[in-house]
Amino acid sequence: MRDSITISGKTYELATNAYTPIAYKEQFGKDYFQDLFSMVSTQSILDKIEHLNEEEKLETGDIDLSILSNFDMTFFHRIFWVFAKSANPKIKPFKEFFMEMEEFPVQEVATILMNMLNQGMNTRKKQIKQKQQVKKSLR
């Protein structure tokens, strides 16, 4: 899966592929899928933010604060960098990469990242179902 986003006039190419979990583990020493699944609850916060009208504010009472115990704001930075690295293995190291960015609009970035993650999961589910169907037909 590939996508791109423009931030402060610079376009960043993003990709997910077989290298993505490897790059994540190499750079951060953490398991990609464990971090991913621990952050799934973050999607509910993003959904609430995305559906606000311009006049509305997200109040703390609107959020189940227990889900914030797993919330790690740098998760989006890590995923963004790994997706950029998967698209272009020659990008700068993590710290340098972000030091050169003027801003990191989490709301915009998170939406694209979550869409890419969802697409990747849907593709894997389809592949698993297809393999199961093939095994059944071979019996």
Secondary structure, 3 states (H helix, E strand, C coil): CEEEEEECCEEEEEECCCCHHHHHHHHHCCCHHHHHHHCCCHHHHHHHHHCCCCCCCCCHHHCCHHHHHHCCCHHHHHHHHHHHHHHCCCCCCHHHHHHCCCCCCHHHHHHHHHHHHHHHHHHHHHHHHHHHHHHHHHC
